[in-house]
Amino acid sequence: MIKIMGNKKENHKFALCVENKDCEDLEKRKIYQILQDDKSEKEGYLRIVDESGEDYLYPQSYFILVHLPREAQKALQVSKQSI
């Protein structure tokens, strides 16, 4: 995980969608932001900000975690906030 956002240090994780069975708000081959949710992760789910702009739980198996350069993280943060 890379810490960004100046003085407000937050962990931002991102994942590549590789499966979207029965999930209309996910697109395969697209990168999504993961929100921290330790309890759900222990149960095999990730809290993802999906195409609706809201966060929902999806199976971890639908994603591959990716490490992005700081510039890419900033660009994705802006696009998610503008939804």
C-alpha positions, 0 to 999 in steps of 0.5 A: 500500500502506498500512503498519499494525500499530504498530511492526511495519510490514508491507505488507498488500495485498488483492485482490477476487476476480473469477474463480474458475474451477476454484478451490473455495477462492475466492469471487467478489466477496470480498476476500482478503489477499495475502502478499508473494511477489515471485518468484510475482508476476513469473510472474503469480501472487499468494499468496492466503490463501483460504477454507481459511485457507492461502496458495496461488498463484492467477493475478493475472488472478483479482483486482483489487488494492484499497486499504482503509482502516486499519480494514478492513485490521485487520478482515480481518487478524483474520478471517484469523488466526482461521481 
